C-alpha cells in the first residue's frame, strides 16, 4: 500500500471516529464536551507520518482525537479513555 493511500485511510479513520463521537454526544450518551478535529484530519496524519516512532512522542491537549488516532490507529483506546 502506498504512503498516500495509508494517509487517506488514517484520515478516514479519524473522520469516522469523530463523527461517531459527535453522534454519541448529540444522543446524550456521552457527557462533558467534545472538540473534534473534523476538517483538520490530515494535519494529524501528516504529523504522525513525519515523526520517528523510536524517539518521538505526541502530546496534544485540544482537538487531540486526531493526533491520538493518527499515532495509534486505536479507536477503542480513545473511547475507553
Helices and strands as residue ranges (DSSP letters): H 3-26, H 41-50, H 65-72, H 75-80
